[in-house]
Amino acid sequence: MSKFGLPKYIPVEGDENRGLYRDKDSNAILLRDKDVYDSYMQSFRERQKKKDEFSSLQQEVNDLKSDVSDIKSLLLQLVNKESK
């Protein structure tokens, strides 16, 4: 509450904006609902984990491509030696 008994935070209008409030002094929009924040952070961590897993799999595929290329090169060298 401000010094005049008025609320310092005004709820932001709209159903999708639950937990969001505007600070009268700074005009900033704040998230004041801890449950909404916790839910967001959990979904953020899950998205980050999936992104990390994808990057890891992508690196593994690139490593396998490189290995196959090396094997192919060695086989070609072996075939060329045998044909001489």
GIQUI-V520027 format. One record per run of one state. SS is the DSSP state (a for helix, b for strand, c for the rest). FROM is the first residue (numbers start at 1). TO is the last residue. If there is no record, write none. Layout:
# GIQUI-V520027
ss->SS from->FROM to->TO
ss->SS from->FROM to->TO
This chain:
# GIQUI-V520027
ss->c from->1 to->8
ss->b from->9 to->11
ss->c from->12 to->14
ss->a from->15 to->17
ss->c from->18 to->19
ss->b from->20 to->23
ss->c from->24 to->28
ss->b from->29 to->31
ss->c from->32 to->33
ss->a from->34 to->83
ss->c from->84 to->84
